Amino acid sequence: MSAIDLVWFRRDLRLADLPTLLAVADTAAAVFVLDDVLLRPGPRRSFLFDCLRRLDEALAGRLLVTRGDPVAVIPALARELGAGAVHISADFGPYGSRRDRAVAAALGAVPLLPSGSPYVVAPGRIRKSDGTAYRVFTPFRRAWLEHGWRAPARTGPDTVRWLDPAGLGMRVPIPTDDGAVALPAAGEAAAAARWHSFLADGLDRYHRDRDRPDLSGTTGLSPYLKFGCLHPRTVLHDLRGRGDAAAATLRSELCWRDFYADVLHDRPDTAQRNYNPRFDRIRHDTGPDAQRLFAAWAQGRTGFPIVDAGMRQLLAQGWMHNRVRMIVASFLTKDLHLPWRWGARHFMRHLVDGDLASNQHGWQWTAGSGTDAAPYFRVFNPIGQGEKFDPDGDYVRRWVPELRGVAGKRVHRLADGRPPGYPEPIVDHAEERREALARYAETADRGD
C-alpha cells in the first residue's frame, strides 16, 4: 500500500510553485482547518472561503475542509489516515508559530515538515554580520537582493496523487459569507490572470503610477499574496532580467513585505507594542470625544476629502490604496492624537489583504514608533497630499458622492464652501500638527 501523507494548507492556497508538494512521499490528503481563532467576520473571511472553493475545484473536489482547533484536528486526522508525515508551508506569525509547535508536539512520532513559506526569503534568514535582525529597510533590501531566491517549484495539481476524502467523517461544507463588500475574483487562476494582465499592461508605469489613487496603477496582488494564491517568488521570476525602474520598484515593494515579516518574527511583541519604547510615553486622547473623532474617521466623515475617500473605499471594497493608507494613518495618529493600534485594528477588521506584519508595522512607520520609521515631524497635510496624488480630484469624487459636483482639484480645499451633507473639518490641521509635535517633544524631555 502506498504511503499517505497529509498536506495541511494554510496561507498557500495554490498548487503551482508549492514546494510542499515536492516533499510528499506518494499519496496525500489535502486538508484545510477552519480555525475559529482566525475566522473573524469580514472581507478577509469571505475571500478565504471563495479561495477554498477554487482550490477544491482545482483538486477535483478532494480538499478536505474541517473545523476545529488544529492542535486536536490535525493529529486526529493523521491517526485516522495512518499518515507518515504532515506537510506545511512554514508560518512565522506569532499565532501560527505557537500553533505549529503545539501541533508538532501533539503529533508525537508523526513529523510536521515545513517546506517553503509565504515569503521570498523566510524570516530569520537575513541577518546583519553580528547575527542580529535589521532595523532599517535599505540595508535589509541590499542584503535581500544579494541573498537572492530560488526559482519557482515545478508543481501542479498532478504532482501528488490526491486521496478522495469522501469516506472521512470530519468533512464540513465550505461556508458562504453574504458580505456587502465587492471582492476581487478569488483563487489561484484569478491571481495568475491578474498578474499576467498587470505584467502586460501596467508594470511599465508602476514606478510612476503606484502612488496615484485616481489611477489603476497598483498590481492588485495583495489579497492573493496574503492567502498564497500566488507566491511572490513567481512574480520575481517573471521580472528576471529587467533592470528598469518599474521592475526595481516592484522588487522593493515585495522586499518591504519580507522586511516587516522579519521584524515581527524577531519582535513578536510589536504586533501590539511600540517598536520604539519612547512612544510608550506619548500622550493620546481618550474618553467620549476621542471615541467620537475615531467614529468620524472610521466612517469617512472627517471633512477632509482625501481621508474620507480612503475610509469609504475601505468599507466598500475591503481595500485601500497604499498612499491613502499612509494619509489616513497620519491623520488618525497626528491630527486626532489617537493610538495607532486603534487604526490598525480597524484596518485588520476590514481589509481583504490584512496581513499582521505589514499592517501593524506600516501603521508604526506612519506613527513614528516603528523600525525605520518616518520622522515624527513628517505630518501629512491631508489637503496637500490630496492635491499632489489626486491632482484632478477623481479619486475623491469616486468615493465621496457629496462632492461630485465640485470640479477638478478644488474638491480638496472646497474654497467655495461645502455641498449639503458634507461635514466641516473635525479638526484644524495646522493646530493639531503643532500639538502633535509638542507631545512628541514631551517624550524627549523625560529621556530615552
C-alpha positions as CSV (number, residue, x, y, z in Angstrom):
1,M,0.0,0.0,0.0
2,S,1.3,3.5,-0.9
3,A,2.3,5.8,2.0
4,I,-0.2,8.5,2.7
5,D,0.9,12.0,3.8
6,L,-1.2,14.9,4.9
7,V,-0.8,18.3,3.2
8,W,-2.2,20.9,5.5
9,F,-3.0,24.1,3.6
10,R,-3.0,27.5,5.3
11,R,-1.6,30.6,3.6
12,D,-0.6,28.7,0.5
13,L,-3.9,28.2,-1.4
14,R,-2.4,27.2,-4.7
15,L,-0.9,24.2,-6.5
16,A,1.7,25.9,-8.7
17,D,5.0,26.8,-7.2
18,L,4.3,25.0,-4.0
19,P,7.4,23.3,-2.5
20,T,5.3,21.4,0.0
21,L,4.1,19.1,-2.8
22,L,7.7,18.1,-3.7
23,A,8.2,16.7,-0.2
24,V,5.2,14.3,-0.3
25,A,6.2,10.6,-0.5
26,D,3.4,9.4,-2.8
27,T,-0.3,9.9,-2.0
28,A,-1.6,12.8,0.1
29,A,-4.8,14.0,1.6
30,A,-5.3,17.8,1.2
31,V,-6.8,19.4,4.3
32,F,-7.8,22.9,5.4
33,V,-8.8,23.5,9.0
34,L,-11.4,26.3,9.7
35,D,-9.8,27.7,12.8
36,D,-12.2,30.0,14.7
37,V,-9.3,31.9,16.1
38,L,-8.6,33.2,12.6
39,L,-12.2,33.3,11.2
40,R,-13.4,36.7,12.3
41,P,-16.3,38.1,10.2
42,G,-15.3,40.4,7.4
43,P,-14.0,40.6,3.8
44,R,-10.9,38.5,4.6
45,R,-13.0,35.6,5.7
46,S,-15.3,35.9,2.7
47,F,-12.4,36.0,0.3
48,L,-10.8,33.0,2.1
49,F,-14.0,30.9,1.7
50,D,-14.0,31.8,-2.0
51,C,-10.3,30.8,-2.4
52,L,-11.1,27.5,-0.7
53,R,-13.8,26.8,-3.2
54,R,-11.4,27.5,-6.1
55,L,-8.7,25.2,-4.5
56,D,-11.3,22.4,-4.1
57,E,-12.2,22.7,-7.8
58,A,-8.6,22.5,-8.8
59,L,-8.3,19.4,-6.7
60,A,-11.4,17.9,-8.3
61,G,-13.3,18.0,-5.1
62,R,-10.6,16.4,-3.0
63,L,-10.0,19.2,-0.5
64,L,-11.0,18.1,3.0
65,V,-12.3,21.1,4.8
66,T,-12.8,20.5,8.5
67,R,-13.4,22.7,11.5
68,G,-11.9,23.0,15.0
69,D,-8.7,23.5,16.9
70,P,-5.8,22.4,14.6
71,V,-4.0,21.1,17.7
72,A,-6.7,18.5,18.0
73,V,-7.9,18.1,14.4
74,I,-4.6,17.5,12.6
75,P,-3.3,14.8,14.9
76,A,-6.7,13.1,14.9
77,L,-6.8,13.2,11.1
78,A,-3.2,11.9,10.9
79,R,-4.1,8.9,13.1
80,E,-7.3,8.1,11.0
81,L,-5.3,8.1,7.8
82,G,-2.2,6.4,9.2
83,A,-0.2,9.4,7.8
84,G,3.5,9.1,7.6
85,A,4.0,12.9,7.8
86,V,2.2,16.2,7.8
87,H,3.5,18.7,5.3
88,I,3.1,22.5,5.7
89,S,4.4,25.8,4.4
90,A,6.1,27.4,7.4
91,D,4.2,30.0,9.3
92,F,6.3,32.7,11.1
93,G,3.5,34.8,12.6
94,P,3.1,34.9,16.4
95,Y,-0.1,32.8,16.5
96,G,0.9,30.5,13.7
97,S,4.3,29.7,15.2
98,R,2.7,28.8,18.6
99,R,0.0,26.7,16.9
100,D,2.5,24.8,14.8
101,R,4.7,24.0,17.8
102,A,1.6,22.7,19.7
103,V,0.5,20.6,16.6
104,A,4.0,19.1,16.3
105,A,4.0,18.1,19.9
106,A,0.5,16.6,19.6
107,L,1.5,14.6,16.5
108,G,4.1,12.7,18.5
109,A,6.1,10.4,16.2
110,V,4.5,11.8,13.1
111,P,6.7,14.6,11.8
112,L,5.4,18.1,11.0
113,L,7.5,19.0,8.0
114,P,7.7,22.6,6.7
115,S,8.7,23.3,3.1
116,G,8.9,26.9,1.9
117,S,6.9,29.9,3.3
118,P,4.7,32.7,2.1
119,Y,7.8,34.9,1.7
120,V,10.5,35.3,-0.9
121,V,13.1,34.8,1.9
122,A,11.9,33.2,5.1
123,P,12.0,35.5,8.2
124,G,15.2,35.0,10.2
125,R,17.4,34.1,7.2
126,I,18.8,37.5,6.5
127,R,20.8,38.9,9.4
128,K,23.5,41.5,9.9
129,S,27.1,40.5,10.3
130,D,26.7,40.4,14.1
131,G,23.7,38.0,13.8
132,T,21.0,40.4,14.8
133,A,18.0,41.5,12.8
134,Y,17.9,44.5,10.6
135,R,16.2,47.6,12.0
136,V,16.3,49.7,8.8
137,F,14.9,48.7,5.4
138,T,17.5,49.9,3.0
139,P,20.4,47.7,4.3
140,F,17.9,44.9,4.6
141,R,16.9,45.3,0.9
142,R,20.6,45.3,-0.1
143,A,21.2,42.0,1.8
144,W,17.9,40.6,0.5
145,L,19.0,41.3,-3.1
146,E,22.4,39.8,-2.5
147,H,20.9,36.7,-0.9
148,G,18.6,36.0,-3.8
149,W,15.8,33.5,-4.0
150,R,15.0,30.1,-5.5
151,A,13.3,29.6,-8.8
152,P,9.6,28.6,-8.6
153,A,8.9,25.0,-7.7
154,R,7.6,23.0,-10.6
155,T,4.4,21.7,-9.1
156,G,0.7,21.5,-10.1
157,P,-2.4,19.5,-9.5
158,D,-0.9,16.3,-10.8
159,T,2.3,16.5,-8.7
160,V,0.7,14.4,-6.0
161,R,-1.8,11.6,-6.0
162,W,-4.7,13.1,-4.0
163,L,-6.7,10.9,-1.7
164,D,-10.5,11.1,-2.1
165,P,-11.7,12.2,1.4
166,A,-15.3,11.1,0.8
167,G,-15.2,8.5,3.5
168,L,-13.8,10.7,6.2
169,G,-16.2,11.9,8.8
170,M,-14.6,15.2,9.6
171,R,-15.6,17.0,6.4
172,V,-17.7,20.1,6.6
173,P,-19.1,22.3,3.7
174,I,-17.1,25.3,2.8
175,P,-19.1,28.2,4.3
176,T,-20.5,31.1,2.4
177,D,-20.5,34.7,3.6
178,D,-23.1,37.1,2.3
179,G,-21.0,40.2,2.5
180,A,-21.7,43.6,1.0
181,V,-18.1,44.2,0.1
182,A,-17.2,43.9,-3.6
183,L,-14.3,41.5,-3.5
184,P,-11.9,40.5,-6.3
185,A,-12.2,37.2,-8.0
186,A,-10.7,34.5,-5.7
187,G,-8.2,31.7,-6.2
188,E,-5.0,30.7,-8.0
189,A,-6.3,31.1,-11.5
190,A,-7.6,34.7,-10.8
191,A,-4.3,35.6,-9.2
192,A,-2.3,34.4,-12.2
193,A,-4.7,36.2,-14.6
194,R,-4.3,39.5,-12.6
195,W,-0.6,39.2,-12.5
196,H,-0.2,38.5,-16.2
197,S,-2.6,41.3,-17.1
198,F,-0.6,43.7,-15.0
199,L,2.7,42.4,-16.4
200,A,1.5,43.0,-19.9
201,D,-0.3,46.4,-19.4
202,G,0.7,48.1,-16.1
203,L,4.2,47.2,-15.0
204,D,5.9,49.7,-17.3
205,R,4.1,52.6,-15.5
206,Y,4.3,51.1,-12.0
207,H,7.0,53.3,-10.6
208,R,5.1,56.4,-11.8
209,D,1.5,55.4,-11.1
210,R,1.6,53.4,-7.9
211,D,1.2,56.5,-5.7
212,R,-1.8,57.8,-7.6
213,P,-5.1,56.5,-6.1
214,D,-7.0,58.0,-9.0
215,L,-5.3,55.6,-11.4
216,S,-5.2,51.8,-11.7
217,G,-1.5,51.9,-11.0
218,T,-1.1,49.1,-8.4
219,T,-0.6,45.4,-9.0
220,G,-3.8,44.3,-7.3
221,L,-2.0,41.3,-6.0
222,S,-2.1,41.9,-2.2
223,P,-5.1,39.7,-1.5
224,Y,-3.6,36.9,-3.5
225,L,-0.2,37.2,-1.7
226,K,-2.0,37.3,1.6
227,F,-3.6,33.8,1.1
228,G,-0.8,32.4,-1.1
229,C,-2.9,32.1,-4.3
230,L,0.3,33.4,-5.9
231,H,3.8,33.3,-4.5
232,P,6.0,36.4,-4.6
233,R,8.8,34.3,-5.9
234,T,6.7,33.7,-9.1
235,V,6.4,37.4,-9.6
236,L,10.2,37.9,-9.1
237,H,10.9,35.1,-11.5
238,D,8.8,36.8,-14.2
239,L,10.8,40.0,-13.6
240,R,14.2,38.4,-14.1
241,G,16.5,40.2,-16.4
242,R,14.6,43.5,-16.0
243,G,16.7,46.3,-14.7
244,D,14.2,49.2,-15.3
245,A,12.8,51.5,-12.7
246,A,9.4,49.8,-12.7
247,A,10.7,46.3,-12.0
248,A,13.1,47.7,-9.4
249,T,10.2,49.4,-7.6
250,L,8.1,46.3,-7.6
251,R,11.0,44.2,-6.2
252,S,11.4,46.8,-3.5
253,E,7.7,46.6,-2.6
254,L,7.9,42.8,-2.3
255,C,11.0,43.3,-0.1
256,W,9.0,45.5,2.3
257,R,6.7,42.6,2.8
258,D,9.6,40.3,3.7
259,F,11.2,43.0,5.9
260,Y,8.1,43.5,8.0
261,A,7.6,39.8,8.4
262,D,11.2,39.6,9.6
263,V,10.7,42.4,12.1
264,L,7.6,40.7,13.5
265,H,9.4,37.3,13.7
266,D,12.3,39.0,15.6
267,R,10.0,41.1,17.8
268,P,6.5,39.4,18.0
269,D,5.6,41.8,20.8
270,T,5.4,44.6,18.2
271,A,2.2,43.3,16.9
272,Q,0.7,45.3,19.7
273,R,3.5,47.3,21.3
274,N,5.6,50.1,20.0
275,Y,8.9,49.0,18.4
276,N,10.4,52.2,19.8
277,P,9.7,52.3,23.6
278,R,10.0,56.1,23.5
279,F,6.5,56.2,22.1
280,D,5.1,54.4,25.2
281,R,5.3,57.9,26.8
282,I,3.4,59.9,24.1
283,R,0.0,61.3,25.2
284,H,-3.1,60.1,23.4
285,D,-6.6,61.4,23.7
286,T,-9.2,59.3,25.5
287,G,-12.8,59.5,26.5
288,P,-16.0,60.3,24.7
289,D,-14.5,63.0,22.5
290,A,-11.7,60.7,21.3
291,Q,-14.3,58.0,20.5
292,R,-16.4,60.5,18.6
293,L,-13.4,61.5,16.5
294,F,-12.5,57.9,15.9
295,A,-16.0,57.1,14.7
296,A,-15.9,60.1,12.3
297,W,-12.6,58.8,10.9
298,A,-13.8,55.3,10.6
299,Q,-17.0,56.3,8.7
300,G,-15.2,58.8,6.4
301,R,-16.9,61.8,7.9
302,T,-13.9,63.9,8.9
303,G,-14.4,66.8,6.5
304,F,-11.0,66.2,4.8
305,P,-11.9,64.8,1.3
306,I,-8.9,62.5,0.7
307,V,-9.2,61.0,4.2
308,D,-12.9,60.4,3.8
309,A,-12.5,58.9,0.3
310,G,-10.0,56.4,1.6
311,M,-12.1,55.3,4.6
312,R,-15.2,54.9,2.4
313,Q,-13.2,52.9,-0.1
314,L,-12.1,50.6,2.7
315,L,-15.7,50.0,3.8
316,A,-16.9,49.4,0.2
317,Q,-14.1,47.3,-1.2
318,G,-12.2,45.9,1.8
319,W,-9.1,47.6,0.3
320,M,-7.5,51.0,0.3
321,H,-4.8,52.4,-1.9
322,N,-1.4,52.3,-0.1
323,R,-0.7,56.0,-0.4
324,V,-4.1,56.8,1.1
325,R,-3.4,54.3,3.9
326,M,-0.5,56.4,4.9
327,I,-2.5,59.6,4.7
328,V,-5.4,58.3,6.9
329,A,-2.9,56.8,9.3
330,S,-1.1,60.1,9.8
331,F,-4.4,61.8,10.2
332,L,-5.5,59.4,13.0
333,T,-2.3,59.5,14.9
334,K,-1.1,63.1,14.5
335,D,-4.3,65.1,13.8
336,L,-6.6,63.2,16.1
337,H,-3.9,62.1,18.6
338,L,-5.3,58.6,18.8
339,P,-3.3,55.3,19.3
340,W,-2.1,53.6,16.1
341,R,-3.4,50.4,17.5
342,W,-7.0,51.7,17.1
343,G,-6.4,52.3,13.4
344,A,-4.5,49.0,12.9
345,R,-7.4,47.1,14.5
346,H,-9.9,48.8,12.2
347,F,-7.8,48.0,9.2
348,M,-7.5,44.4,10.1
349,R,-11.2,44.2,10.6
350,H,-12.0,45.5,7.1
351,L,-9.0,44.7,4.8
352,V,-9.2,41.8,2.5
353,D,-5.4,41.8,2.3
354,G,-4.9,42.4,6.0
355,D,-1.5,41.0,6.9
356,L,-0.5,41.3,10.6
357,A,3.2,42.1,9.9
358,S,2.6,44.6,7.1
359,N,-0.4,46.2,8.7
360,Q,1.0,46.7,12.2
361,H,4.4,47.9,11.1
362,G,3.0,50.1,8.3
363,W,1.0,51.8,11.0
364,Q,4.0,52.1,13.2
365,W,6.0,53.6,10.3
366,T,3.5,56.4,9.9
367,A,3.0,56.9,13.6
368,G,6.8,57.2,14.0
369,S,7.0,54.4,16.6
370,G,8.4,51.6,14.4
371,T,11.6,50.4,12.9
372,D,12.8,52.5,10.0
373,A,10.0,54.9,10.9
374,A,9.2,58.2,9.2
375,P,10.5,61.1,11.3
376,Y,7.8,62.2,13.7
377,F,7.8,65.7,12.3
378,R,6.6,64.3,8.9
379,V,2.9,65.0,9.5
380,F,1.0,64.5,6.2
381,N,-1.1,67.5,5.3
382,P,-4.3,65.8,4.0
383,I,-5.1,68.7,1.7
384,G,-1.7,68.9,0.2
385,Q,-1.5,65.1,-0.2
386,G,-4.8,65.1,-2.0
387,E,-3.7,67.8,-4.4
388,K,-0.4,66.0,-5.1
389,F,-1.6,62.4,-5.5
390,D,-5.2,63.0,-6.7
391,P,-4.5,66.1,-8.8
392,D,-7.8,66.2,-10.7
393,G,-9.9,65.1,-7.7
394,D,-11.2,61.9,-9.5
395,Y,-10.4,59.6,-6.6
396,V,-12.3,61.8,-4.1
397,R,-15.3,62.2,-6.3
398,R,-15.5,58.5,-6.9
399,W,-15.8,57.7,-3.2
400,V,-17.5,60.9,-1.7
401,P,-20.7,61.4,-3.7
402,E,-21.5,64.6,-1.9
403,L,-18.5,66.2,-3.7
404,R,-19.2,65.0,-7.2
405,G,-20.4,68.5,-8.2
406,V,-17.0,70.1,-7.3
407,A,-14.7,70.2,-10.4
408,G,-11.0,69.4,-10.5
409,K,-8.6,69.8,-7.7
410,R,-10.9,72.3,-6.0
411,V,-12.5,69.3,-4.4
412,H,-9.6,69.1,-2.0
413,R,-9.8,72.6,-0.5
414,L,-13.5,73.3,-1.0
415,A,-12.7,77.0,-1.0
416,D,-16.2,77.9,-2.3
417,G,-17.9,76.2,0.5
418,R,-19.2,72.7,1.3
419,P,-22.0,71.0,-0.5
420,P,-25.0,70.0,1.6
421,G,-24.4,66.9,3.6
422,Y,-20.6,67.1,3.7
423,P,-19.2,67.9,7.1
424,E,-17.0,70.7,8.2
425,P,-13.4,69.6,9.2
426,I,-13.5,68.0,12.6
427,V,-10.1,69.5,13.5
428,D,-7.8,72.3,12.4
429,H,-4.8,70.6,10.7
430,A,-2.2,73.3,11.4
431,E,-3.2,73.5,15.0
432,E,-3.1,69.7,15.5
433,R,0.2,69.4,13.8
434,R,1.7,71.8,16.4
435,E,0.1,69.8,19.1
436,A,1.5,66.5,17.8
437,L,5.0,67.9,17.7
438,A,4.6,69.3,21.2
439,R,3.5,65.9,22.5
440,Y,6.5,64.3,20.8
441,A,8.8,66.8,22.5
442,E,7.4,65.8,25.8
443,T,8.7,62.3,25.4
444,A,12.2,63.6,24.8
445,D,12.1,65.8,27.9
446,R,11.8,62.6,30.1
447,G,14.8,61.0,28.4
448,D,15.0,57.9,26.2
